[in-house]
Amino acid sequence: MLRAGLTRWKKDFDQATRIASKIGIGISFGIMGLGFIAILKGAFLGGFWLFIIGWFLNSGAQTYLQQNELSSKIKGIKLKEIMNPNFIAVKPDLKIYDLITNYFNLYWKSAFPVVNNNNQLVGMITTEAVFKKDRKEVENKKVEELMTPLSEVIVMNENKEANDALIQLFRKGMSRIFIVDNDSRLLGLVSKTDIINLAKERDEFIQTTKK
């Protein structure tokens, strides 16, 4: 509500978000201070919960502020400009034994996209899905039996903005996005690290040009 009001007043969503987040951080410190005072006065349980509530509010506001600052630095950048087209993919019918031997142990990657014979993305196979089980139990299985299905990974078009991708990554707690064309053919990958590094580079450029 505060951000909505500030947006109408300032006519600038990003500025309104920064102000609202900073106000939230200030309020959270106030609540933690009240909790600390209550503890000193002997109301340990009530003071403890006030401190915890304030800490959670502070953590949430800090995270939201950081996300907004990152987003503002990568506006206008499309995924096709930063995606990595040199990906290594595996087929759904690949045996897990071969996956471990010829992919995980060779490339040292924590996940691989899974594509069909038309290069259409069908899912993702991860080390977690494979190694959390007994190797003898899964090595004769196929990738398609253990992979994360397409419906559970983040898939976006190459013309989407990096800012939208970053929001999806934070919202779903994932580390990579798969870029596909209109026929679901895999074009490339974008990781959270790629986007964060881009934001840092643009920030360094801005700081340098201000000198």
LUMVEX-28225 format. One line per field, with one value per residue: x, y, z of N, C-alpha, C in turn. Coordinates in nm, 4 decimals. Layout:
# residues N
n_east: (X; ...)
n_north: (Y; ...)
n_up: (Z; ...)
ca_east: (X; ...)
ca_north: (Y; ...)
ca_up: (Z; ...)
c_east: (X; ...)
c_north: (Y; ...)
c_up: (Z; ...)
***
This chain:
# residues 211
n_east: (0.0829; 0.1930; 0.3952; 0.2385; 0.1069; 0.3256; 0.4182; 0.2152; 0.2506; 0.5254; 0.5482; 0.7195; 0.8075; 1.0334; 1.1751; 0.9802; 0.9649; 1.2211; 1.2117; 0.9959; 1.0977; 1.3202; 1.1911; 1.0560; 1.2749; 1.3684; 1.1500; 1.1609; 1.4031; 1.3257; 1.1300; 1.2910; 1.4506; 1.2611; 1.2015; 1.4478; 1.4659; 1.2450; 1.3323; 1.5456; 1.3998; 1.2864; 1.0777; 1.1148; 1.0159; 0.8166; 0.9723; 1.1644; 1.0132; 0.9296; 1.1768; 1.2471; 1.0396; 1.0944; 1.3467; 1.2858; 1.1251; 1.3148; 1.5013; 1.3438; 1.2796; 1.5349; 1.6189; 1.4253; 1.4830; 1.7419; 1.6845; 1.5273; 1.7125; 1.8937; 1.7245; 1.6658; 1.9031; 1.9313; 1.7353; 1.5722; 1.7503; 1.7594; 1.6989; 1.8169; 2.0463; 2.2230; 2.2231; 2.3647; 2.4559; 2.5989; 2.5393; 2.5228; 2.3373; 2.1223; 1.9711; 1.6372; 1.6270; 1.8729; 2.0882; 2.1214; 2.3639; 2.5404; 2.5003; 2.6137; 2.8801; 2.9660; 2.8848; 2.8157; 3.0512; 3.2411; 3.1972; 3.1423; 2.9077; 2.6097; 2.3610; 2.1754; 2.0144; 1.7345; 1.6614; 1.4555; 1.4645; 1.4191; 1.5377; 1.3820; 1.2984; 1.2442; 1.2782; 1.4824; 1.7785; 1.9281; 2.2094; 2.1259; 1.8858; 1.9843; 2.2023; 2.0988; 1.9877; 2.0513; 2.3226; 2.3325; 2.0668; 1.9623; 2.1231; 2.0622; 1.8330; 1.6554; 1.7166; 1.4759; 1.3166; 1.3993; 1.4246; 1.3574; 1.0435; 0.9280; 0.7312; 0.8108; 1.0372; 1.2010; 1.1047; 1.1601; 1.1026; 1.3354; 1.3151; 1.2247; 1.2771; 1.5771; 1.5256; 1.2672; 1.3283; 1.4975; 1.3210; 1.1583; 1.3473; 1.4164; 1.1644; 1.0945; 1.3085; 1.5211; 1.8131; 1.8683; 1.7583; 1.5816; 1.6056; 1.3879; 1.2581; 0.9634; 0.8748; 0.9461; 1.2093; 1.5322; 1.7346; 1.9302; 2.0909; 2.0391; 2.1826; 2.1345; 2.3648; 2.4742; 2.3014; 2.3294; 2.6016; 2.5948; 2.4472; 2.6286; 2.8421; 2.7231; 2.6717; 2.9312; 3.0148; 2.8456; 2.9292; 3.1923; 3.1666; 3.0613; 3.2661)
n_north: (-0.1199; 0.1236; 0.1507; 0.1682; 0.4101; 0.5846; 0.5476; 0.6669; 0.9246; 0.9903; 0.9148; 0.7219; 0.4005; 0.2461; 0.4215; 0.4607; 0.2020; 0.1708; 0.3675; 0.2753; 0.0268; 0.1061; 0.2450; 0.0304; -0.1159; 0.0611; 0.0594; -0.2066; -0.2141; -0.0535; -0.2129; -0.4291; -0.2922; -0.2220; -0.4769; -0.5538; -0.3691; -0.4510; -0.7027; -0.6304; -0.5153; -0.7289; -0.8648; -1.1167; -1.3194; -1.1851; -0.9750; -1.1177; -1.2303; -0.9982; -0.9067; -1.1138; -1.0905; -0.8361; -0.8859; -1.0665; -0.9010; -0.7087; -0.8635; -0.9462; -0.6973; -0.5998; -0.7925; -0.7540; -0.4943; -0.5247; -0.6922; -0.5188; -0.3175; -0.4625; -0.5300; -0.2809; -0.2172; -0.3819; -0.3398; -0.3493; -0.5209; -0.7990; -1.1540; -1.2991; -1.1623; -1.2244; -1.4954; -1.8269; -2.0031; -2.2315; -2.4978; -2.8158; -3.0934; -3.3716; -3.6868; -3.8188; -4.0994; -4.1818; -4.3857; -4.3851; -4.4642; -4.4098; -4.1383; -4.0492; -4.1346; -4.0258; -3.7629; -3.6150; -3.6812; -3.6044; -3.3376; -3.1983; -3.0616; -2.9512; -2.9937; -3.0871; -2.9933; -3.1667; -3.2946; -3.3793; -3.5686; -3.3691; -3.1540; -3.0288; -2.8980; -3.1032; -3.1405; -3.1465; -3.2825; -3.3515; -3.3538; -3.3930; -3.5375; -3.7764; -3.8656; -3.8743; -4.1104; -4.4667; -4.5747; -4.8210; -4.8744; -4.6957; -4.6821; -4.8307; -4.7194; -4.4805; -4.1431; -4.0013; -4.1070; -4.0001; -3.7300; -3.3748; -3.2598; -3.0712; -2.8916; -2.8032; -2.6526; -2.3368; -2.1730; -1.9617; -1.7164; -1.5972; -1.3244; -1.2116; -1.0011; -0.9659; -0.8761; -0.9724; -1.2414; -1.2581; -1.2033; -1.4325; -1.6284; -1.5664; -1.5880; -1.8581; -1.9827; -2.0948; -2.1686; -2.1402; -2.0572; -2.1753; -2.1093; -2.0960; -2.1438; -2.0619; -2.3128; -2.4684; -2.5508; -2.5812; -2.3037; -2.1834; -2.1126; -1.9313; -1.8250; -1.7490; -1.6348; -1.5276; -1.3108; -1.1574; -1.0937; -0.9376; -0.7190; -0.6202; -0.5447; -0.3374; -0.1633; -0.1007; 0.0315; 0.2541; 0.3763; 0.4351; 0.6181; 0.8296; 0.9521)
n_up: (0.0000; 0.0818; -0.1108; -0.3406; -0.2971; -0.2931; -0.5516; -0.7040; -0.6180; -0.6654; -0.9277; -1.0214; -1.0291; -0.9490; -0.7786; -0.5840; -0.4823; -0.3699; -0.1673; -0.0104; 0.0708; 0.2239; 0.4259; 0.5385; 0.6327; 0.8274; 1.0053; 1.0847; 1.2276; 1.4370; 1.5611; 1.6408; 1.8216; 2.0191; 2.1063; 2.2185; 2.4280; 2.5784; 2.6593; 2.8270; 3.0298; 3.1480; 3.0289; 2.8792; 2.6928; 2.5378; 2.4396; 2.2975; 2.0868; 1.9580; 1.8684; 1.6902; 1.4992; 1.4004; 1.2909; 1.0823; 0.9220; 0.8539; 0.7096; 0.4914; 0.3731; 0.3087; 0.1214; -0.0787; -0.1539; -0.2585; -0.4778; -0.6299; -0.6899; -0.8451; -1.0569; -1.1695; -1.2908; -1.5069; -1.6867; -1.9997; -2.1229; -2.3249; -2.3137; -2.5208; -2.5669; -2.3679; -2.3253; -2.3092; -2.5793; -2.6129; -2.5035; -2.3278; -2.3864; -2.2969; -2.3937; -2.3456; -2.3286; -2.2409; -2.0490; -1.6926; -1.5874; -1.7997; -1.8125; -1.5701; -1.6038; -1.8552; -1.8571; -1.6019; -1.4500; -1.6320; -1.7244; -1.4944; -1.4132; -1.2509; -1.3517; -1.6457; -1.9502; -2.0912; -2.4005; -2.6864; -2.9968; -3.1779; -3.0766; -2.8885; -2.5760; -2.2964; -2.0296; -1.7280; -1.5954; -1.2854; -1.0555; -0.7982; -0.8224; -0.9149; -0.7478; -0.4932; -0.4507; -0.4199; -0.6119; -0.7520; -0.7634; -0.9466; -1.1771; -1.4056; -1.4911; -1.6993; -1.8151; -1.8466; -1.6492; -1.4100; -1.4409; -1.3965; -1.4824; -1.7744; -1.6980; -1.4504; -1.4652; -1.5441; -1.8250; -2.0965; -2.3575; -2.6030; -2.6428; -2.4137; -2.1256; -1.9266; -1.6749; -1.6168; -1.6123; -1.3896; -1.1814; -1.1948; -1.1295; -0.8610; -0.7453; -0.7787; -0.6709; -0.8187; -1.0272; -1.2961; -1.6310; -1.9107; -2.2494; -2.5152; -2.8545; -3.0517; -3.1111; -2.9040; -2.9149; -2.7830; -2.7271; -2.5721; -2.2510; -1.9457; -1.6518; -1.2995; -1.2021; -1.4377; -1.4843; -1.2510; -1.2679; -1.4974; -1.4037; -1.2148; -1.3804; -1.5267; -1.3212; -1.2392; -1.4669; -1.4636; -1.2251; -1.2921; -1.5043; -1.3724; -1.2421)
ca_east: (0.0000; 0.2829; 0.4603; 0.1382; 0.0872; 0.4474; 0.4246; 0.1243; 0.3055; 0.6541; 0.5389; 0.8380; 0.7913; 1.1595; 1.2027; 0.8808; 1.0044; 1.3377; 1.1691; 0.9125; 1.1858; 1.4006; 1.1008; 1.0348; 1.3976; 1.3681; 1.0482; 1.2086; 1.5015; 1.2500; 1.0680; 1.3980; 1.4903; 1.1587; 1.2189; 1.5676; 1.4309; 1.1544; 1.4143; 1.6195; 1.3053; 1.2411; 0.9759; 1.2017; 0.9447; 0.7573; 1.0818; 1.2273; 0.9291; 0.9383; 1.3063; 1.2396; 0.9518; 1.1711; 1.4548; 1.2260; 1.0859; 1.4378; 1.5570; 1.2579; 1.2935; 1.6694; 1.6189; 1.3430; 1.5570; 1.8508; 1.6255; 1.4852; 1.8323; 1.9428; 1.6307; 1.6754; 2.0290; 1.9304; 1.6164; 1.5948; 1.8375; 1.6837; 1.7677; 1.8981; 2.1731; 2.3120; 2.2140; 2.4774; 2.4039; 2.6882; 2.4963; 2.5350; 2.2081; 2.1164; 1.8465; 1.5548; 1.6496; 2.0104; 2.0963; 2.1794; 2.5059; 2.6117; 2.4902; 2.7140; 3.0145; 3.0022; 2.8388; 2.8432; 3.1927; 3.3261; 3.1791; 3.1291; 2.7917; 2.5090; 2.2354; 2.1773; 1.8822; 1.6991; 1.5923; 1.4216; 1.5386; 1.3962; 1.5998; 1.2793; 1.3226; 1.1435; 1.3016; 1.6179; 1.8277; 2.0202; 2.2875; 2.0453; 1.7904; 2.0571; 2.2904; 2.0310; 1.9461; 2.1590; 2.3646; 2.2929; 1.9217; 1.9204; 2.2134; 2.0002; 1.7169; 1.6794; 1.7068; 1.3357; 1.2535; 1.4443; 1.4384; 1.2559; 0.9651; 0.9256; 0.6373; 0.8693; 1.1564; 1.1678; 1.1242; 1.1238; 1.1365; 1.4589; 1.2862; 1.1892; 1.3841; 1.6523; 1.4585; 1.1588; 1.3923; 1.5476; 1.2042; 1.1196; 1.4500; 1.4000; 1.0329; 1.0898; 1.4261; 1.5996; 1.9399; 1.8858; 1.6412; 1.6012; 1.5528; 1.3382; 1.1873; 0.8186; 0.8488; 1.0033; 1.3469; 1.6233; 1.8275; 2.0397; 2.0669; 2.0782; 2.1866; 2.1213; 2.4976; 2.4878; 2.2251; 2.3917; 2.7272; 2.5577; 2.4092; 2.7523; 2.9172; 2.6560; 2.6912; 3.0700; 3.0197; 2.7789; 3.0156; 3.3110; 3.1306; 3.0257; 3.3892)
ca_north: (0.0000; 0.2393; 0.1637; 0.2135; 0.5530; 0.6545; 0.5429; 0.7707; 1.0564; 1.0124; 0.8780; 0.6422; 0.2752; 0.2049; 0.5116; 0.4302; 0.0745; 0.1958; 0.4427; 0.1864; -0.0747; 0.1708; 0.2706; -0.1004; -0.1484; 0.1467; 0.0079; -0.3339; -0.1824; -0.0026; -0.3266; -0.5024; -0.2102; -0.2392; -0.6114; -0.5523; -0.2953; -0.5365; -0.8075; -0.5680; -0.4855; -0.8535; -0.9330; -1.1872; -1.3881; -1.0858; -0.9041; -1.2094; -1.2410; -0.8703; -0.9033; -1.2080; -1.0305; -0.7270; -0.9431; -1.1191; -0.7854; -0.6485; -0.9535; -0.9386; -0.5649; -0.5923; -0.8771; -0.6901; -0.3768; -0.5738; -0.7393; -0.4021; -0.2503; -0.5450; -0.5200; -0.1490; -0.2086; -0.4692; -0.3111; -0.3327; -0.6257; -0.9185; -1.2787; -1.3433; -1.0896; -1.2757; -1.6415; -1.9105; -2.0994; -2.3479; -2.5867; -2.9614; -3.1531; -3.5182; -3.7422; -3.8824; -4.2438; -4.2090; -4.4592; -4.3067; -4.5027; -4.3333; -3.9977; -4.0266; -4.1576; -3.9436; -3.6243; -3.5573; -3.6981; -3.5441; -3.1919; -3.1423; -2.9725; -3.0023; -3.0205; -3.0823; -2.9935; -3.2906; -3.2604; -3.4929; -3.5737; -3.2439; -3.0507; -2.9638; -2.9180; -3.1856; -3.1440; -3.1212; -3.3864; -3.2910; -3.4450; -3.4235; -3.6430; -3.9011; -3.9121; -3.8886; -4.2501; -4.5642; -4.5814; -4.9491; -4.8713; -4.6083; -4.6745; -4.8920; -4.6406; -4.3807; -4.0035; -3.9589; -4.1579; -3.9237; -3.5880; -3.2768; -3.2381; -2.9378; -2.8061; -2.7595; -2.5696; -2.2040; -2.1663; -1.8292; -1.6817; -1.5194; -1.1804; -1.1651; -0.9221; -1.0257; -0.8347; -1.0691; -1.3682; -1.2484; -1.2150; -1.5732; -1.7048; -1.5421; -1.6351; -2.0035; -2.0353; -2.1767; -2.1056; -2.1280; -2.0452; -2.2338; -2.0222; -2.1773; -2.0700; -2.0838; -2.4561; -2.5315; -2.5949; -2.5155; -2.2108; -2.1488; -2.1088; -1.8119; -1.8552; -1.6349; -1.5724; -1.4461; -1.1870; -1.0788; -1.0401; -0.8305; -0.6035; -0.5671; -0.4777; -0.2114; -0.0758; -0.0530; 0.1293; 0.3758; 0.4395; 0.4874; 0.7346; 0.9406; 1.0127)
ca_up: (0.0000; 0.0867; -0.2404; -0.4372; -0.2737; -0.3351; -0.6976; -0.7548; -0.5818; -0.7301; -1.0695; -1.0520; -0.9556; -0.8863; -0.6661; -0.4811; -0.4216; -0.2840; -0.0486; 0.0719; 0.1301; 0.3277; 0.5392; 0.6015; 0.7075; 0.9460; 1.0983; 1.1398; 1.3313; 1.5511; 1.6296; 1.7086; 1.9365; 2.1226; 2.1616; 2.3022; 2.5501; 2.6564; 2.7204; 2.9368; 3.1381; 3.2083; 2.9485; 2.7855; 2.5857; 2.4489; 2.3736; 2.2026; 1.9674; 1.8868; 1.8004; 1.5781; 1.3976; 1.3400; 1.2105; 0.9593; 0.8405; 0.8033; 0.6085; 0.3732; 0.3112; 0.2496; 0.0020; -0.1814; -0.2009; -0.3431; -0.6028; -0.7070; -0.7408; -0.9542; -1.1686; -1.2325; -1.3659; -1.6249; -1.7668; -2.1429; -2.1752; -2.3614; -2.2823; -2.6340; -2.5646; -2.2627; -2.3102; -2.3534; -2.6782; -2.6170; -2.3951; -2.3456; -2.3529; -2.3010; -2.4452; -2.2411; -2.3176; -2.1957; -1.9226; -1.5841; -1.5773; -1.9019; -1.7727; -1.4660; -1.6579; -1.9710; -1.8453; -1.4702; -1.4136; -1.7339; -1.7354; -1.3596; -1.4074; -1.1575; -1.4225; -1.7918; -2.0128; -2.1609; -2.5253; -2.7714; -3.1231; -3.2506; -2.9928; -2.8064; -2.4331; -2.2301; -1.8859; -1.6772; -1.5045; -1.1893; -0.9702; -0.6795; -0.8564; -0.9398; -0.6409; -0.3647; -0.4438; -0.4326; -0.7527; -0.8117; -0.7819; -1.0564; -1.2918; -1.5237; -1.5303; -1.8037; -1.7721; -1.8426; -1.5273; -1.2935; -1.4741; -1.3595; -1.6052; -1.8340; -1.6242; -1.3240; -1.4893; -1.5953; -1.9695; -2.1456; -2.4946; -2.6115; -2.6474; -2.2802; -2.0647; -1.8162; -1.5522; -1.5941; -1.5784; -1.2531; -1.0933; -1.1935; -1.0580; -0.7176; -0.7029; -0.7772; -0.6030; -0.9107; -1.0641; -1.4411; -1.7169; -2.0428; -2.3538; -2.6271; -2.9586; -3.0509; -3.1259; -2.7837; -2.9358; -2.6898; -2.7905; -2.4828; -2.1067; -1.8710; -1.5087; -1.2085; -1.1979; -1.5593; -1.4682; -1.1441; -1.3215; -1.5891; -1.3216; -1.1558; -1.4867; -1.5591; -1.2059; -1.2467; -1.5761; -1.4163; -1.1257; -1.3607; -1.5853; -1.2823; -1.1886)
c_east: (0.0869; 0.3485; 0.3632; 0.1153; 0.2065; 0.4619; 0.3354; 0.1806; 0.4320; 0.6502; 0.6596; 0.8340; 0.9176; 1.1934; 1.1071; 0.9163; 1.1218; 1.2976; 1.0902; 0.9980; 1.2678; 1.3168; 1.0754; 1.1550; 1.4039; 1.2700; 1.0964; 1.3137; 1.4323; 1.1872; 1.1729; 1.4462; 1.3927; 1.1715; 1.3372; 1.5397; 1.3426; 1.2316; 1.4901; 1.5291; 1.2449; 1.1351; 1.0470; 1.1257; 0.8855; 0.8630; 1.1494; 1.1468; 0.9270; 1.0677; 1.3048; 1.1545; 1.0254; 1.2803; 1.4017; 1.1842; 1.2081; 1.4968; 1.4774; 1.2744; 1.4292; 1.6758; 1.5420; 1.4138; 1.6702; 1.7993; 1.5858; 1.6041; 1.8939; 1.8564; 1.6458; 1.8001; 2.0289; 1.8062; 1.6546; 1.6840; 1.7539; 1.7680; 1.8563; 2.0348; 2.2723; 2.3106; 2.3392; 2.4234; 2.4862; 2.6570; 2.5208; 2.4036; 2.2160; 1.9793; 1.7688; 1.5844; 1.7917; 2.0077; 2.1667; 2.3270; 2.5898; 2.6094; 2.5981; 2.8555; 3.0555; 2.9592; 2.8742; 2.9919; 3.2880; 3.3196; 3.1653; 3.0192; 2.6853; 2.3769; 2.2573; 2.0347; 1.8598; 1.6166; 1.5605; 1.4984; 1.5202; 1.4550; 1.4977; 1.3044; 1.2093; 1.1637; 1.4457; 1.6559; 1.9360; 2.0975; 2.2071; 1.9498; 1.8586; 2.1277; 2.2239; 1.9815; 2.0679; 2.1936; 2.3203; 2.1429; 1.8811; 2.0053; 2.1570; 1.8727; 1.7554; 1.6589; 1.5617; 1.2632; 1.2883; 1.4475; 1.3263; 1.1761; 0.9637; 0.8390; 0.6971; 0.9993; 1.1113; 1.2052; 1.0769; 1.1670; 1.2594; 1.4362; 1.2365; 1.3075; 1.4493; 1.5882; 1.3465; 1.2159; 1.4395; 1.4337; 1.1616; 1.2193; 1.4366; 1.2686; 1.0289; 1.2120; 1.5105; 1.7219; 1.9602; 1.7519; 1.6757; 1.5315; 1.5135; 1.2734; 1.0390; 0.7791; 0.9097; 1.1426; 1.4400; 1.7260; 1.9491; 1.9971; 2.1085; 2.0729; 2.1667; 2.2538; 2.5205; 2.4211; 2.2876; 2.5233; 2.7011; 2.5239; 2.5332; 2.8343; 2.8554; 2.6721; 2.8320; 3.0837; 2.9595; 2.8674; 3.1385; 3.2804; 3.0912; 3.1485; 3.4361)
c_north: (0.1258; 0.2609; 0.2155; 0.3634; 0.6350; 0.6570; 0.6496; 0.9096; 1.0872; 0.9888; 0.7953; 0.5159; 0.2355; 0.2910; 0.4835; 0.3008; 0.0923; 0.2669; 0.3523; 0.0812; -0.0155; 0.2055; 0.1402; -0.1430; -0.0674; 0.0980; -0.1212; -0.3116; -0.1302; -0.1148; -0.4083; -0.4257; -0.2232; -0.3761; -0.6178; -0.4815; -0.3804; -0.6471; -0.7517; -0.5401; -0.6118; -0.9280; -1.0110; -1.2463; -1.2891; -1.0103; -0.9886; -1.2177; -1.1105; -0.8619; -0.9934; -1.1508; -0.9192; -0.7784; -0.9972; -1.0061; -0.7206; -0.7322; -0.9458; -0.8078; -0.5496; -0.6719; -0.8114; -0.5688; -0.4185; -0.6217; -0.6223; -0.3290; -0.3280; -0.5281; -0.3886; -0.1369; -0.2925; -0.4477; -0.2936; -0.4381; -0.7504; -1.0437; -1.3265; -1.2750; -1.1477; -1.4278; -1.7102; -2.0163; -2.2284; -2.4416; -2.7327; -3.0228; -3.3052; -3.5622; -3.8129; -4.0306; -4.2809; -4.2815; -4.3727; -4.3396; -4.4218; -4.1840; -3.9638; -4.0323; -4.0539; -3.7969; -3.5631; -3.5652; -3.6306; -3.3911; -3.1204; -3.0357; -3.0356; -3.0352; -3.0118; -3.0721; -3.1260; -3.2524; -3.3876; -3.4850; -3.4491; -3.1235; -2.9714; -2.9986; -2.9992; -3.1922; -3.1128; -3.2346; -3.3265; -3.3975; -3.4865; -3.5387; -3.7786; -3.9532; -3.9215; -4.0326; -4.3408; -4.5835; -4.7106; -4.9522; -4.7957; -4.6193; -4.7391; -4.8202; -4.5431; -4.2403; -3.9608; -4.0050; -4.0745; -3.7725; -3.5032; -3.2448; -3.0924; -2.8416; -2.7478; -2.6807; -2.4352; -2.1972; -2.0294; -1.8120; -1.5915; -1.3687; -1.1253; -1.0905; -0.9953; -0.9934; -0.9317; -1.2047; -1.3692; -1.2645; -1.3611; -1.6583; -1.6894; -1.6017; -1.7865; -2.0669; -2.1268; -2.0997; -2.0881; -2.1197; -2.1034; -2.1460; -2.1070; -2.0877; -2.1048; -2.2304; -2.5372; -2.5885; -2.5123; -2.4311; -2.1802; -2.1475; -1.9733; -1.8487; -1.7290; -1.5600; -1.4828; -1.3098; -1.0976; -1.0172; -0.9253; -0.7033; -0.5385; -0.4899; -0.3419; -0.1115; -0.0168; 0.0528; 0.2625; 0.4513; 0.5016; 0.6154; 0.8544; 1.0156; 1.1289)
c_up: (0.0000; -0.0485; -0.3459; -0.4242; -0.3199; -0.4867; -0.7599; -0.7294; -0.6622; -0.8809; -1.1154; -0.9659; -0.8811; -0.7648; -0.5506; -0.4078; -0.3269; -0.1556; 0.0450; 0.1419; 0.2444; 0.4503; 0.6141; 0.6840; 0.8361; 1.0505; 1.1639; 1.2491; 1.4573; 1.6316; 1.7043; 1.8325; 2.0515; 2.1893; 2.2564; 2.4350; 2.6400; 2.7271; 2.8405; 3.0564; 3.1986; 3.1305; 2.8382; 2.6676; 2.4850; 2.3710; 2.2686; 2.0736; 1.8886; 1.8073; 1.6771; 1.4651; 1.3240; 1.2495; 1.0778; 0.8657; 0.7761; 0.6903; 0.4787; 0.2990; 0.2436; 0.1197; -0.1113; -0.2391; -0.2944; -0.4784; -0.6912; -0.7674; -0.8566; -1.0784; -1.2433; -1.3203; -1.4933; -1.7103; -1.9132; -2.2053; -2.2034; -2.3388; -2.3977; -2.6369; -2.4640; -2.2504; -2.3636; -2.4498; -2.6843; -2.5001; -2.4308; -2.2981; -2.3616; -2.3507; -2.3336; -2.2206; -2.2760; -2.0612; -1.8173; -1.5653; -1.6762; -1.8704; -1.6699; -1.5244; -1.7610; -1.9613; -1.7098; -1.4347; -1.5115; -1.7326; -1.6007; -1.3535; -1.3187; -1.2250; -1.5728; -1.8442; -2.0843; -2.2833; -2.6042; -2.9029; -3.2090; -3.1763; -2.9123; -2.6597; -2.3712; -2.0790; -1.8506; -1.5831; -1.4156; -1.1107; -0.8479; -0.7061; -0.8705; -0.8152; -0.5033; -0.3460; -0.4572; -0.5803; -0.8200; -0.8416; -0.9080; -1.1839; -1.4186; -1.5674; -1.6403; -1.7472; -1.7547; -1.7164; -1.4042; -1.3179; -1.4150; -1.4853; -1.6497; -1.7541; -1.4965; -1.3414; -1.5452; -1.7425; -2.0179; -2.2912; -2.4970; -2.6112; -2.5143; -2.2190; -1.9474; -1.6820; -1.5165; -1.5516; -1.4332; -1.1522; -1.0812; -1.1139; -0.9073; -0.6668; -0.6871; -0.7118; -0.6896; -0.9587; -1.2137; -1.5126; -1.8527; -2.1464; -2.4742; -2.7325; -2.9523; -3.0668; -3.0121; -2.8060; -2.8474; -2.7645; -2.7033; -2.3377; -2.0517; -1.7227; -1.4265; -1.1996; -1.3192; -1.5408; -1.3623; -1.1914; -1.4181; -1.5117; -1.2595; -1.2594; -1.5204; -1.4440; -1.2065; -1.3560; -1.5325; -1.3188; -1.1899; -1.4374; -1.5002; -1.2330; -1.2771)
***
